[in-house]
Amino acid sequence: MIKVYSARDLTDAYLIKGLLESRGIAAHVNGGYLSGGIGELPPLDLVSVSIDEADYEEAARVLEAFEKGELEE
């Protein structure tokens, strides 16, 4: 598994997970169990989204298009 996205919070992470999965890329949210410690823990990349390395190039294209607002249906 390789990290492809650092999320602001769980909602953000699950949005990206759903986006990737809608494109046929299996994704996993990491660090969701740590969200209860936000405010108590120093700022870190607590929540992220990971995928299989084989899907990295396609996931990078999807995320880039999403961030630019150019994602096609």
Order of alpha helices (4+ residues) and beta strands (2+ residues): beta-alpha-beta-beta-alpha
